[in-house]
Amino acid sequence: MRVDINLILGILVAGLVVVYLIKALSRPIAGIGKILMRSALAFCAIWAVNVIGSYMGFHMGLNLISAVTVGALGVPGIALLLAIKYLV
């Protein structure tokens, strides 16, 4: 059985392409996971603000959009939600 050098080179190039594709696609997936984790923490933080704020008559909307906004933007996301609440 004869080994063809073109076949070996083709397999190596295809393997490198697959490795680089996996590496390139893993970054956005990791970023999405980070945003989801931060959104879960933001959901808990908004809930805590609502529990504490209920004594002072203050509350924020607690839903998926507000949690993702705060999770993605952080403190500026909270400022954005407060601005939307009081200006609109």
Helices and strands as residue ranges (DSSP letters): H 5-53, H 64-73, H 75-87
